[in-house]
Amino acid sequence: MYLGNSPKDPISVSTNAPPVPKDGDVWFNSALGETFVYYDDGNTSQWVQLNPSGQQGPAGPTGPAGANGEVARTELDAYLQVANSTSFASSSQLNAYLQVANATTLTSFDVITTAPSGNGSLVYTSANGSFTFTPADATQGGGSGGGASVTISDASPGSPSAGDLWWSANTNQLFIYYTDVDSNQWVEATTPGPVGPSGPTGPTANLSSIASSLIPSSNVTFDLGSQSMSWRDLYLSGNTIFLSTSQITLNANGGIDLPTGSRMGGTSIVTDFVKSYRYDDTLAINTGTKRLYLQDSYTLKSIHAFVDTAPVGSSVNTSVKKNGSSLQNIIIAAGATSASNTSLNHSFVSGDYITVDITQVGSTTAGENLYIVFTFN
């Protein structure tokens, strides 16, 4: 048997639990007189009692007897609605039943026939003064059980109706939607018991030996040590330390490579270095044979050339070569003692070398004591 207002949300009434329940089903145990909801919390599924019964209180005092009179139709309707499993073959049986139940003799009443919901009916036969009660279809619901639906969710259902039930999956509490004369609200249908005692303390983690990656539960939240409580030493076997998007890397020569833009004491770390070439005395046209070798991968960024005596009549011209091939020319103008080129980007690898050819020295007076500085990074 089912009580409810639609086949979508049936309430099963039986002495045994329904055999194939689904999340949100409601079962009234007619043997115990208790209501249960089938609840799935994601890990387990079980029938949960909705309204635990307390101890029955003592009987109240007997009220005063009422005056004899005619039973109103609304009283009859209310009573027959409660006793809806009874049908009467004659008016004398009805009178006798009402005498026992209400201490009132039914003498006369009006019968209004309407079509109740769920295909149930209460029919009066005037020929013999009998009533015939037909319960509503089990699939349609009916009777005094109402037709409240039960919703299981974290948040309260939208557009509820009076009498709807909501089981909060977050708090494991049952609420009923209650409507009074001036407000509507979800009211807790069960009173929670007292908070139970705290459980025993769990085992302490063994941090002296960790067999997995040590990863925090949330990003950019926790620290390793503090200003007053620091770790002593940090031993790492990898070759890179990641600081957000920057990397500090161990290079192949055992040194440390810092990211571009690194500073020391607030000052940019200078990573440039220089190599120089010297030709003493009065300059003469010359094919260079002295080699300046590079021991690692570098970039030639600038060349500065100087003479002690300025050339007269024409410039001093030099040709810088990489591994014997022309790479860059630098010219000290007539009457000048220096020249620079600072917009270079020539790449070198370990083992590359530089030579310098002097191709012009000055037509009237040759320059003297040539000094060339190469800057790499």
C-alpha positions, 0 to 999 in steps of 0.5 A: 500500500502507498500513501501520497499524492502522486506515483512519483513520490510514493510512501510505502506502508508495510511491515517489512522494508520495500525490497528495491528502494531508491534514494529518497523513498519513504517507508512507514513500518505499520508494525512499529508505527515509525517512518523511515527514509532511504538515504544514500550518502555516497558511501552507504545506503540505509533506512534512516528513522525520520521521527524517533518516538519518545516515551508515551506520556500519562493520560490526561483527565477526562473532559466534561460531557457535551450536550446532546445534539445533532452531529454536524456534517463536518464532524461526520466527515472528519470522523469518517475520514479517520475511520475510513476503513469502515463501511456501514450496511444500515443507518442503525449500524452507523448510529451504533458506531457513532454512539460508541465513538462519540457518545452521540446519536446521529438523528439527521444529516445532509449528504453532499457527494463530491469527487475526491482525489485518488478515485476514493469515494464515500457513497450514501444509499438512502434506500437503507441508510447505509454508507459505502467507503471505497479507499483511494487507489494505492497508486494514486494515494489518499486518506489521512496520510496527506501527499507530502513529497520527500526531497534529499539534497544539500540545499532546500528545495525550490517552490515547496508546498505546505507539508513537503518534507526535506532531508538535509544531506549536509546536516542529516536533519528532517524539515517540514515546510510549514505555512501559518497565517502570515509566513512560510518556512522550513521547520525542523521536524526532528529534535537532534540528540546531544552531541556525543563524546569526542573520539580518541586521538588518532595516531601521530604521523611518522615524519622521520621516514616518508614514503611518498611525495610531501604535497600540501592540501591547498596551494600557496597556504602553508609554510615550511618552518617560520622566522622563529623556528627554522629548519637547519639544513636542506639537502636536495638531489635534483638540479633545479629549485623552482621559485614560482616561475623562476628557476635556480639550476645546477649547470654542467660545470657544477655552478649555479645558473640564476634567472635573468634579472637576478640581484644581489643586495638589491644590485643587479648581478653582472654576468658580463666578462671581457677579453682583450687584444693588444698591438703595440707600437706603430700600427702596420697592416697585419693578418692576425695570428693570435687567438682568443679562445672561449671556454663556454657558450657566450654572446659577444655584445660589444667591441671597444677599440682604442689607440694612444696616437690618433691616425692622420689622413685616414682611419684605422680599420680592423676586421674581427674574425670568428674561427678565421671568418669575418665577423665584425669591422670596427673603425677608428676615424682619422684624428680619433683615438677610440671607437665602439660598437655596442649593438652586437649579438654574436653567439660563440660556443666552447672552443670558438676563437677570435683573431683580429686583422689590421687592414688600414692604419692612417695614410699620413700618420699611422696610429699607435698602440692598438687596444681592443676590448671584447665584452661577452655574457 
